Amino acid sequence: MTAQATAPALPTERFARGAALLRARELGIAIAVLLVFAATTISNHAFANAHSIQQLLTGASLIALLGVGETMVVVTRNVDLSVGSVVGLSAYVVGDVFKHHSGFPVLLGYVLGIAIGAAVGAVNGAITTVTRVPSLVVTLAMLYVVRGVDGVVVDGRTIDPGAIPKSYTEVGYRTFLGVPWLALIVAVVVAAAGYAMRSFRASRDLYAIGSNPEAAALAGIPAGRRVFSAFVISGALAGLAGSLFLALHAQVDVTGGNGYELTVVSAVVVGGVAIFGGSGTVLGAALGALLLNTINQALVAAKISSFWNEAVAGGLLLAAIAFDRWLGLRVARSLQSVQGAHRDA
Amino acid sequence: MTPDLTTKPAARTVLRGGEGGGQPLRRALLRWESALVLVLVAVIVFGSVHSSTFLDGTNFFYIGLNMGEIAIMALPLTLIVMTGEMDLSVASMLGLSGAVMGSLFHDGWSVWAAMAAALVVGAAGGALNGLLVAKMGLPSIAVTIGTLTLFRGLAEVVLAPRTVTGFPISLTKIGVVPVQGTQIAWSALIFLVLAVVFGVVLHATPLGRSITAIGLQPEAARFSGIRVDRITFGLYVVSGVFCAFAGILFTLKNSSVSYDAGTGLELNVVAIVLLGGVSVFGGRGTVAGVVLAVAIVGCLQQALTQMGVKPEVQNIVTGGLLLISVVVPNGGAAVRRMRDRLRRAG
């Protein structure tokens, strides 16, 4: 009797421990950020001054923002490689509108950027869900197409800082209580998305789709609609990131956002989002972006040749994937032993 | 009753026989490769309409010169994608190989020794990919995005900020003159020879059947005695070596090398393999399809360049082609699903 009474309690306890382990994943990344920060500060005290910290946050902002949308897509077992090109396109188009319509409302600049991104996201989502073509291929193709459209629109020109209203660019450099606006905006998005991903039914469906598509379909989850929405949100956030790119750099040409797609995927994977779907959080992805950027800046501050940046980032990504695997195996083993305990009881 | 039993199977056999007679032709016409041939013809017609020099031999040489390295990297990638895996690190390996070769040559090594070292680095890099994917079971997309960054980073460490030039003219001439007596670029000739080898391996050897089997059903392949891990590991090493070889050709062709050579080419290589009809889920695809895809992209780029279309704009065409290539074969099934759903709703 006692055995029967305790046995059902066991799995929840084990699950709680598993959940704690997953929560610890974000904690682990945060600790890694602090460790890198501390180690660098010891070798170069200037690293800990306010300006340098502001740079750390600002530098990670855009990738973190893209990481939020990418996480939503990746947990469904898809991937969005078109984000980098969307950043470039929306940044240039918004800048071009300011250039030719000097009275264009600043806020509408952001709306326009988001709309462009959402449109590309809708195309990605529609093709992926209707034709069931792997999203890797669809978004790779869209990366090319959007880059091409960007090339046509830009036509070799550059948007210069003079063309953009001051009230628009100040988002890129103003601070509130010492925290850059940019970082605050991203923090708000991460918090909102993080809450939604935890609590809303539609976003829990995303995890269900990613961990077992067949089971999700049998459970009556409208997988197509959910995946479509995830792509639209990812596109919209990429569009917003483009608007912010323009505010931050105050100038943009055809190379804007080049190569961001792979940096974002790196940040997301380092942040503990499983590339084959089903698990991971937007907070983890954002912290992953912060960790990558902190390491980049640390190498500069520690006077290690900046040539090492990429190599270290690559090595780190590999380590993160391997660690993730190790963690997954441990969780699987602990779940198995729970089943074993259950059977024995 | 009895006649029924005997005639029915007979009728069915006749029917099947009749269909069998027509099917090979129909099936051949419905093949992806046939569609690619049509597209290739269309591109060539399009090119010659817009430019009278499109069919010139020199043009042929330039197409080969432009596509050679990408095409060579696409061959091992075809085998990797056939097993259901991916390798996004190919262009970074090209860059790393060029950087190693350039750096050693700069330090006074003979060019041949430097080239050999580059190939060894390629094998080592491929082995790293293979180890992480095949032995540790990590997702290949994530792993090779990691090594994409790692290899490019190492290239930067080895070579940046230098640009090495001064390679022997006897070798760098492959970027200027075609194979003697022909209009074929050296890299294109090497690609064609390799394509035959890869084609034979994939379609006519037990190894090729194993690769296909792994892509169709890795578990079933494992249980039927195919050494899945060893083959996957081997394919990554092969990919590393050939990408390093492409890096050597790329360096000699440009007769100079910097660490960022070939940045971003991985997407072109992947696009060609997928356009060639190799399923990204593995198990389906032919080397012939990939060769046709190389020809299509090469001819199309050349035609657009001759028309004065800018490279950025050509991206739209490449991307559009890739989209069409995946959407069209799946379009029929999608329409059928939609119809089913409408019928169920109505």
Interface residues (C-beta under 8 A of the other chain):
Chain A: V79 I127 V130 T131 R132 V133 P134 L136 V137 V138 L140 A141 M142 L143 Y144 V145 V146 R147 G148 V149 D150 G151 V152 V154 V254 G259 L262 V265 S266 V269 I275 F276 S305 F307 W308 N309 E310 A311 V312 A313 G314 G315 L317 L318 I321 A322 R325
Chain B: M86 L88 L132 M136 G137 L138 P139 I141 A142 V143 I145 G146 T147 L148 T149 L150 F151 R152 G153 L154 E156 V157 A160 P161 G264 L267 V270 A271 L274 V280 F281 K310 P311 E312 V313 Q314 N315 I316 V317 T318 G319 G320 L322 L323 V326 V327 N330 G331 A333 A334 M338
